[in-house]
Amino acid sequence: MMKPWNTCIAESLRYRVSSGEISERAGSFFEKVKKRGESERDNTLLACYYFLFDSEKFEEYLNLLAITDQNIELFCESCMHYRKAVEHLLAGERSGNLKAAGKDYRKAQKYKDALRCYREIGDRANMARIYEKMKDFQKAIDVWEELGRNRRS
C-alpha cells in the first residue's frame, strides 16, 4: 500500500521543488490523505501529508513509527531520523543478506550502495537495473548484452 503513496509524494516533491507550488489537484489529493490518516489513525499517512506541509509535525509523526521496508523512504527524508534509516539499511548488509540489502537500498534510492551489494554477489540483472535508475544507460546496455539480453525481462 505504501508504494503508491511514496511515489506520489516523491513526484509531488519534485514538482513542488521545480515550480515552487503544488497543483490544485495534488493539493486536493493530499487533503484526502490527511483526512484518511486522521479517520483511520494511520500515522504513516499523516507523516506523508506533513512531509510536504509541516516539517515539525512530520518529524513528530516519524517518532510514532517503527522503521520498515514500506516506510524507509520517509525516514530517509528526515533530518532527525536519517540515522535510523541508515542503520536499517546497513542491517541487511550486516546480516549477510546482500540481495535484500540491495533491494532496500534501491527502495531508498541509494543506488550506489545497491550497486555495491549486487556487484558483490554477482547479481548482474539487478546491476543493470540500477545502472538504468542511475541513468548510466551505456553500462546498463553493456551488462544486459553480457547477459545475452537486449532489454530487461
Number of C-alpha atoms within 10 A of each C-alpha: 6 14 12 9 17 18 12 16 19 15 13 19 17 13 14 14 11 10 10 10 12 18 13 9 9 14 13 12 13 24 13 13 19 21 15 14 18 13 9 10 12 16 19 21 22 21 28 24 24 19 21 16 12 11 15 10 15 21 20 14 19 22 14 11 14 11 17 14 15 15 22 22 23 24 24 18 14 17 10 13 16 16 13 16 22 15 11 19 23 16 15 18 16 11 10 10 13 22 20 18 24 29 22 25 26 19 17 22 16 17 22 15 19 25 23 16 23 23 16 12 12 12 15 18 18 23 23 26 22 25 20 16 14 16 11 13 15 12 16 24 19 14 21 21 13 12 13 9 13 12 13 11 6
